[in-house]
Amino acid sequence: MVIVKKTMAFTKLSIGSAEPDAPSNSTSSSETDVWTIFRALRDARSVFGLRPGHMQTLQAMLSFLKPGHGETVFASNTSICQRVGGIDERTLRRHITRFIELGFIRRNDSSNCKRYRVRSSDGECVSFGLSLTPLLQRASELIAIAQEMEHIRRDQVFVRKLILTKLAHLEENDPTNSFIQDTRRALRRKLSLTEYRVLLADTDAECQCLPTPDDSPETMKLPANDGQAVRHQSKSKKEKKDLESKSPNTNLSPEKLISVCDQAVSFSTDQLRNWFDIENHARTLAPMMGIHPETFEKAKNTVGTQKASCAIFIMLQLGQRIRDFGAYFHSITLGQRQSQFDPAVLVERLSATS
């Protein structure tokens, strides 16, 4: 009479390629390591085209593994479906097939397609089921990909914050700038790191187009003495008074404006000799630059004819440094920056750089 001893104490299995379930003295991956690998694949799932449903299925399969009992899932499809949360078996089979295609799972089928383990008298065993050994063998690869994606994510957040900070600066100086709204709409989408960096470069370029009086304190040429603070306040009041009176800027002559702003002059068929000629030419140039005639008339009534005309000439001379002529003109003549716009100072700077 042959006595068969039914022993359920399985030994630990190795994850070798030739005999995946052959006995070995080395222990297989610990439970902590298994879940570390799972989290890495979860974070990098977009690289492999995996959806949350795939990860839920894999999580359920990993939960059937027992420490020291190898890396093969012996649970039936019904048990796995129940542990996932009640998905249908057809969806489970699709998920398993996808993992097999990616090389994360290897199917070891028995003759009757049942999942079980058999052991010989000398201790050798063979497992039939869903082997997760390939997934564990790619641990270093998955962790490296997940770390790289985390670095990219952090860089995306960092660059996005830089863009938002610069947009706030632009909005403070020129709230009518159309670039601000276009950029904010772009930030609503999920952008790649490269796209974020391109957007940051565009925002930097837009910031450089801010008028020079905002970028430099040279408009306030005061001696560094004890009366500087008082003179600063007096100058601010004087500028406001000048705007209200709409008096012409005596520091800038028509000859100086004509000689420096040669781009605007090049569009004139007649010789420009005085402020009257400059105003008529500016009124002609405004619609060509996207500035509505009514906006130009409002600017004349607000800051004076000379300032409005000078703005047209200076903007055309700046050229590509200004992204939107209409928004920029509105900002320096009708907007918040009208008190900071000094044609004489700008013409002097243009003359120095030409």
ROMI-494028 format. One line per 10 residues: number of its first residue (from 1); their letters; for each residue z, x, y of C-alpha. Coordinates in Angstrom, 1 decimal, padded with zeros to 4 digits. Each point is the difference from the previous one (the first is absolute). Example, Ala and Ser with C-alpha at 12.3 -4.5 7.8 and 13.67 -1.06 7.14 Angstrom:
2
1) as) 007.8 012.3 -004.5; -000.7 001.4 003.4
***
This chain:
354
1) mvivkktmaf) 000.0 000.0 000.0; -001.1 001.4 003.3; 002.4 -000.5 002.9; -001.6 -000.2 003.4; 002.3 000.8 002.9; -000.8 -001.9 003.2; 001.0 002.3 002.8; -000.7 -001.1 003.6; 001.2 003.2 001.7; -003.3 001.4 001.3
11) tklsigsaep) -000.1 003.6 001.0; -001.3 001.3 003.4; -003.7 000.5 000.3; -002.1 002.6 001.7; -003.0 -000.7 002.2; -002.4 002.5 -001.5; -003.7 -000.8 000.1; -000.8 000.6 -003.7; 002.9 -002.0 -001.5; 001.4 -002.2 002.7
21) dapsnstsss) 002.9 -001.2 -002.1; 000.8 003.1 -002.0; 003.6 001.1 000.0; 001.0 002.8 002.3; 003.2 001.8 001.0; -000.8 -000.5 003.7; 001.0 -003.3 001.6; -002.5 -002.2 001.7; 000.1 -001.1 003.6; 003.3 -001.5 001.0
31) etdvwtifra) 000.3 -003.6 001.3; 000.4 001.3 003.5; -003.1 002.0 -000.2; -002.0 -003.0 -001.4; 001.0 -002.1 003.0; -000.8 002.9 002.4; -003.5 000.1 -001.4; -000.3 -003.8 000.3; 001.0 000.1 003.7; -002.5 002.8 000.6
41) lrdarsvfgl) -002.8 -002.0 -001.5; 001.2 -003.1 001.9; -000.3 001.8 003.3; -003.4 001.5 -001.0; -001.4 -003.1 -001.6; -002.7 -000.4 002.7; -001.5 003.3 -001.1; -000.6 -001.4 -003.5; -000.9 -003.5 001.1; 003.1 -001.6 -001.4
51) rpghmqtlqa) 001.5 -003.3 001.3; 003.6 -001.1 000.1; -000.6 -002.0 -003.2; -000.9 003.1 -001.9; 003.2 001.7 001.1; 002.1 -003.0 -001.1; -001.6 000.2 -003.4; 000.6 003.7 -000.3; 003.6 -000.4 001.2; 000.6 -002.6 -002.8
61) mlsflkpghg) -001.5 002.3 -002.6; 002.2 002.9 001.1; 003.0 -002.2 -000.3; -000.6 -000.2 -003.7; 000.4 003.7 -000.5; 003.3 001.4 -001.2; 001.2 003.5 000.7; -000.6 002.3 -002.9; -002.3 -002.6 -001.8; -003.3 001.3 001.1
71) etvfasntsi) -002.6 -001.2 002.5; -001.6 -002.8 -002.0; 000.4 -003.7 000.9; 000.4 -002.1 -003.1; 000.7 -003.3 001.7; -002.5 -002.8 -000.6; -002.3 -001.4 002.7; 002.1 -003.1 000.2; 003.2 002.0 000.6; -001.7 002.1 002.7
81) cqrvggider) -001.4 -003.2 001.7; 003.5 -001.5 000.1; 001.5 003.1 001.5; -002.6 000.3 002.6; 000.8 -003.5 001.1; -002.2 -002.4 -002.0; -003.5 001.3 000.6; -002.6 -001.1 -002.5; -001.1 002.3 -002.9; -003.5 000.3 001.3
91) tlrrhitrfi) 001.2 001.5 003.2; 002.3 002.4 -001.9; -003.0 001.2 -002.1; -002.0 000.6 003.1; 002.9 002.1 001.5; 000.3 002.0 -003.2; -003.7 000.6 -000.1; 000.1 001.3 003.5; 002.8 002.4 -000.7; -001.9 001.3 -003.1
101) elgfirrnds) -003.1 000.5 002.1; 002.0 002.1 002.5; 001.5 002.1 -002.8; 003.6 -001.2 000.5; 000.3 -001.8 -003.3; -001.3 000.7 -003.5; -000.3 -002.7 -002.6; 001.0 000.9 -003.5; -001.0 -003.1 -002.1; 001.1 -000.6 -003.6
111) snckryrvrs) -002.2 -001.6 -002.6; 001.5 -003.4 000.7; 000.3 000.6 003.8; 003.8 -000.2 -000.2; 002.3 002.3 001.9; 002.5 001.9 -002.0; 001.1 003.4 -001.2; 000.0 001.4 -003.6; 001.9 003.1 -001.2; -000.6 002.2 -003.1
121) sdgecvsfgl) 002.7 001.3 -002.3; -000.1 003.5 001.7; 000.5 -001.5 003.5; -003.6 -000.2 001.3; -000.8 -003.2 001.8; -003.0 -001.8 001.4; 000.2 -002.6 002.8; -002.5 -002.8 000.5; 000.1 -001.6 003.5; -000.6 000.8 003.6
131) sltpllqras) 000.7 003.7 000.6; 001.1 000.9 003.6; -000.1 003.7 -000.8; -003.2 000.6 002.2; 001.8 -001.5 002.9; 003.0 002.3 -000.4; -002.2 003.0 -000.5; -001.6 -000.6 003.4; 003.4 000.0 001.8; -000.6 003.0 002.2
141) eliaiaqeme) -003.4 -001.4 001.0; 001.3 -003.4 001.0; 003.0 001.4 001.9; -002.3 002.4 002.0; -002.3 -002.9 000.9; 002.9 -002.2 001.0; 001.5 002.8 002.2; -003.4 000.6 001.7; -000.4 -003.8 000.7; 003.5 000.0 001.5
151) hirrdqvfvr) -000.9 002.9 002.2; -003.1 -001.9 001.1; 002.0 -003.2 000.6; 002.5 001.9 002.2; -002.8 001.7 002.0; -001.6 -003.4 000.5; 003.2 -001.4 001.4; 000.4 003.0 002.2; -003.5 000.0 001.4; 000.2 -003.8 000.6
161) kliltklahl) 003.2 000.4 002.0; -001.7 002.7 002.1; -002.9 -002.4 000.7; 002.3 -002.8 001.0; 001.9 002.3 002.3; -003.2 001.1 001.8; -001.2 -003.6 000.2; 003.2 -001.0 001.7; -000.6 002.8 002.5; -003.6 -001.2 000.6
171) eendptnsfi) 001.2 -003.6 000.3; 002.6 001.0 002.6; -002.7 001.7 002.1; -002.9 -002.3 -000.6; 000.8 -003.3 -001.7; -003.5 -001.3 000.3; -001.5 002.8 -002.0; -002.1 -001.5 -002.9; 000.6 003.0 -002.1; 003.7 -001.0 -000.4
181) qdtrralrrk) -000.8 -003.4 -001.5; -002.8 001.4 -002.3; 002.4 002.7 -001.3; 002.8 -002.5 -000.7; -002.4 -002.2 -001.9; -001.1 003.0 -002.1; 003.7 000.8 -000.7; 000.4 -003.4 -001.6; -002.1 001.1 -002.9; 001.1 002.4 -002.8
191) lslteyrvll) -001.6 003.3 001.1; -000.3 003.2 -001.9; 001.6 003.2 001.3; -003.4 001.3 001.2; -000.7 -003.3 001.9; 003.5 000.3 001.6; -000.8 003.5 001.1; -003.3 -001.0 001.5; 001.6 -002.8 001.9; 002.7 002.4 001.3
201) adtdaecqcl) -002.7 002.4 001.2; -001.7 -003.0 001.8; 003.3 -001.0 001.6; 000.6 003.6 001.1; -003.4 000.0 001.6; 000.7 -003.3 001.8; 003.3 001.4 001.3; -001.8 002.9 001.5; -002.2 -002.4 001.9; 003.0 -001.2 002.0
211) ptpddspetm) -000.5 000.7 003.7; 001.3 003.4 001.1; 002.5 -001.3 002.5; 002.0 -001.3 -003.0; -000.2 003.3 -001.8; 001.0 002.3 002.8; 002.5 -000.3 002.8; -002.4 001.8 002.4; -000.3 -003.2 002.1; 003.5 000.7 001.3
221) klpandgqav) -000.4 003.4 001.8; 003.4 000.2 001.6; 002.0 003.2 000.8; 002.9 000.8 -002.4; 002.9 -000.5 002.4; 003.0 -002.2 000.5; -002.0 -002.8 001.5; -002.4 -000.4 -002.9; 001.6 -003.1 -001.4; -000.1 -001.7 003.4
231) rhqskskkek) -003.6 001.0 000.6; -000.9 -001.4 -003.5; 001.4 -003.4 000.9; -001.7 000.1 003.4; -003.4 000.8 -001.5; 000.3 -002.8 -002.5; 000.7 -002.5 002.8; -002.9 001.5 002.0; -002.4 -000.4 -002.9; 000.9 -003.6 -000.4
241) kdleskspnt) -000.4 -000.6 003.8; -003.4 001.6 -000.1; -001.1 -002.3 -002.8; 001.1 -003.0 001.8; -001.8 001.0 003.2; -003.1 001.0 -002.0; -000.6 002.8 002.5; -002.6 002.6 -001.0; 001.1 003.3 -001.4; -000.6 002.6 002.7
251) nlspeklisv) 000.6 002.9 -002.4; -003.4 -000.7 -001.7; -003.3 000.2 001.9; -003.2 -001.7 -001.1; -001.7 003.4 -000.1; 002.7 001.3 -002.4; -000.3 -003.0 -002.3; -003.8 000.3 000.0; -000.1 003.7 -000.7; 002.5 -000.2 -002.9
261) cdqavsfstd) -001.1 -003.2 -001.7; -003.6 000.9 -000.5; -000.4 -002.2 -003.1; 000.4 -003.2 002.1; -002.2 001.5 002.8; -002.8 000.7 -002.5; -000.5 -003.7 -000.5; -000.6 -000.7 003.6; -003.6 -000.2 001.3; 001.1 000.4 003.6
271) qlrnwfdien) 002.1 002.7 001.7; 003.7 -000.8 000.2; 001.4 001.0 003.4; 003.2 -002.1 000.7; 002.5 -002.3 -001.6; -002.2 -003.0 000.6; -002.8 001.6 -002.1; 002.6 000.9 -002.7; 001.4 -003.6 -000.1; -003.5 -001.5 -000.5
281) hartlapmmg) -000.9 002.6 -002.7; 003.4 -000.6 -001.8; -000.7 -003.8 000.1; -003.3 000.7 -001.7; 001.5 002.4 -002.6; 002.9 -002.3 -001.0; -002.0 -002.5 -002.2; -001.8 002.9 -001.6; 003.4 001.3 -001.1; 001.2 -003.3 -001.4
291) ihpetfekak) 002.0 -000.9 003.0; -000.5 -003.6 001.1; -001.0 -000.5 003.7; 003.0 -002.3 000.5; 002.3 002.7 -001.3; -001.4 002.4 002.5; 000.5 -002.4 002.9; 003.6 -000.7 -001.1; 000.6 003.8 -000.2; -001.4 000.3 003.6
301) ntvgtqkasc) 002.4 -002.7 001.2; 003.0 001.6 -001.8; -000.3 003.7 000.6; -002.7 000.2 002.6; -003.7 000.6 000.1; 000.3 003.8 000.0; 002.3 000.2 -003.0; -002.0 -002.4 -002.0; -003.3 001.8 000.8; 001.6 003.4 -000.8
311) aifimlqlgq) 001.2 -001.3 -003.3; -003.6 -000.8 -001.0; -001.2 003.5 001.0; 002.9 001.8 -001.7; -000.2 -001.9 -003.2; -003.7 000.7 -000.4; 000.7 003.7 000.6; 002.7 000.0 -002.7; -002.6 -001.5 -002.4; 001.0 000.1 -003.7
321) rirdfgayfh) 003.6 000.7 000.8; 000.3 -003.8 000.8; -000.5 -002.2 -003.0; -000.2 -003.4 001.8; -001.1 000.1 003.6; 000.8 -003.7 000.6; 003.6 000.3 -001.3; 000.6 003.3 001.7; -001.3 -001.3 003.4; 002.2 -003.1 -000.3
331) sitlgqrqsq) 003.0 002.1 -000.8; -000.3 002.4 003.0; -001.0 -002.6 002.6; 001.6 -003.3 -001.2; 002.4 001.1 -002.7; 003.3 001.8 -000.3; -001.5 003.4 000.9; -001.5 -001.0 003.3; 002.8 001.8 002.0; -000.6 003.2 -002.0
341) fdpavlverl) -003.7 000.1 000.6; -000.7 002.6 002.7; -003.8 000.7 000.5; 000.6 003.0 002.2; 002.1 001.8 -002.6; -002.5 -000.9 -002.8; -003.0 001.2 001.9; 001.8 003.3 000.8; 000.7 000.5 -003.7; -003.6 -000.8 -000.9
351) sats) -001.1 002.5 002.6; 002.2 002.7 -001.5; -001.3 -000.6 -003.5; -003.7 -000.2 000.8
***
